[in-house]
Amino acid sequence: MSFELFIALRYLFARRKQAFISLISLISAIGVAVGVMALVIALALMTGLQGELRDRILGSTAHVYVWKSGGMEDYRAEIAKLRAIDGVVGAGPAILGKALISTDRADAFISLKGVDPALEASVTDIQRAMQSGSLAALTPASDEELPGILVGRNLAEQLGVGTGDFATLLSPQGTLSPMGMMPRTRRVRIAGVYALGLYEFDAAYGLVSLEFAERLLGKAAPDLIELRVADIDAAPRISESIVRQLGIEYVSQDWADMNQALFSALWLEKMAISITIALIVIVAALNIVASLILLVMEKSRDIGILKTMGTSSERVMAIFMLQGLVIGVVGTAVGAGGGLALCWVLDRYRLIQIPMDVYQIAYVPFVVRPFDFLIVIVSAVVICFLATIYPSRQASRLDPVQALRYE
């Protein structure tokens, strides 16, 4: 053990008359630990919330959307061209519209999505999200059988239906009759119930076959082509390459662009919370300043003796810097370990439940990223080190003659 560290530890664990200073040092370490723990938990909360929303959005929707001026007359040929683009792993057509779904128990306005059952599983996670029924059941086995519709878990609970039950769809795209425009009404069977985990889709979306959507909504071709890519971070680049490779009649938009407002708000909230809670660490660092100043005043005689025995000003300064660093490192280690353990418990047992219709997810996930964890630790130690500079400089400038004059 170095001379400076030995003296610093002796001062830090002082007894008898200096017990008050040791108590202040302990409070300072606890303050640092609480601040670091709060910062780790806050970052884990916002990171987990952002990641969970992103994963559920990407599982429920496509990564890239492609439109073509003039329409997608032959969507299979368009899909073949889009699948040839590097990075695209799945593609499927879609028709979007609005409808009113009615049962004997309740009515609900829904977003209707017409899909190709054979291709939709390559674009979204709907196949893995099925709780009952299947995508293939959307297409009726015969002309006498009613067309099928897939509804989300929350929508099924609201309507009081399950797989095999029947409902009525009412479309605003009507049919001209002698009495004016009459809405289209079709009887459908519930072909399955899914749970994607995103409330917006589980409570307000219904999936039907592409052919049935064309008839119900009065459309002759799909509205767009949805793409799934191998690397979600490469989605903006792939979206831009579509126009370059296929021509200006194509228009594309990636998931990051469509959800930019949401993720920008989450990032801003994460930064605001981090800066606010970081003030706790700064307040704890001010306690370190106070404890070191009191220690310098208490140990002025010892400092004078050390200097008369040949200890340089730099070594005296190092003694008090090491003492402050020990407080900061111990507090940071305890806080970081406690924060990591608490995040694991909160995430493992899902202790914090939130209303799903507001936040889209049922519980708050906690995810600790190694980079964020490292930044918190380094920042806390640096703040504690900066807090030691002023009192340490004051100790190194102490005149031994003045310190020992009245001893």
HELIX and SHEET records of a PDB file:
HELIX    1   1 PHE A    3  LEU A   12  1                                  10    
HELIX    2   2 ARG A   16  GLN A   18  5                                   3    
HELIX    3   3 ALA A   19  SER A   60  1                                  42    
HELIX    4   4 TYR A   75  ARG A   83  1                                   9    
HELIX    5   5 PRO A  117  GLU A  120  1                                   4    
HELIX    6   6 ALA A  136  LEU A  138  5                                   3    
HELIX    7   7 ARG A  153  LEU A  159  1                                   7    
HELIX    8   8 TYR A  199  ALA A  204  1                                   6    
HELIX    9   9 LEU A  210  LEU A  217  1                                   8    
HELIX   10  10 ILE A  232  ALA A  234  5                                   3    
HELIX   11  11 ALA A  235  LEU A  246  1                                  12    
HELIX   12  12 TRP A  255  MET A  258  1                                   4    
HELIX   13  13 GLN A  260  GLU A  298  1                                  39    
HELIX   14  14 SER A  300  THR A  308  1                                   9    
HELIX   15  15 SER A  313  ARG A  348  1                                  36    
HELIX   16  16 MET A  356  TYR A  359  1                                   4    
HELIX   17  17 PRO A  370  SER A  396  1                                  27    
HELIX   18  18 PRO A  400  LEU A  404  1                                   5    
SHEET    1   A 9 MET A 130  GLY A 133  0                                        
SHEET    2   A 9 GLY A 180  TYR A 194 -1                                        
SHEET    3   A 9 GLY A 148  GLY A 152  1                                        
SHEET    4   A 9 TYR A 205  SER A 209 -1                                        
SHEET    5   A 9 ASP A 107  VAL A 115  1                                        
SHEET    6   A 9 VAL A  88  SER A 102 -1                                        
SHEET    7   A 9 LEU A 224  VAL A 229 -1                                        
SHEET    8   A 9 VAL A  64  LYS A  68 -1                                        
SHEET    9   A 9 TYR A 250  ASP A 254 -1                                        
SHEET    1   B 7 MET A 130  GLY A 133  0                                        
SHEET    2   B 7 GLY A 180  TYR A 194 -1                                        
SHEET    3   B 7 GLY A 148  GLY A 152  1                                        
SHEET    4   B 7 TYR A 205  SER A 209 -1                                        
SHEET    5   B 7 ASP A 107  VAL A 115  1                                        
SHEET    6   B 7 VAL A  88  SER A 102 -1                                        
SHEET    7   B 7 PHE A 166  SER A 177 -1                                        
END                                                                             
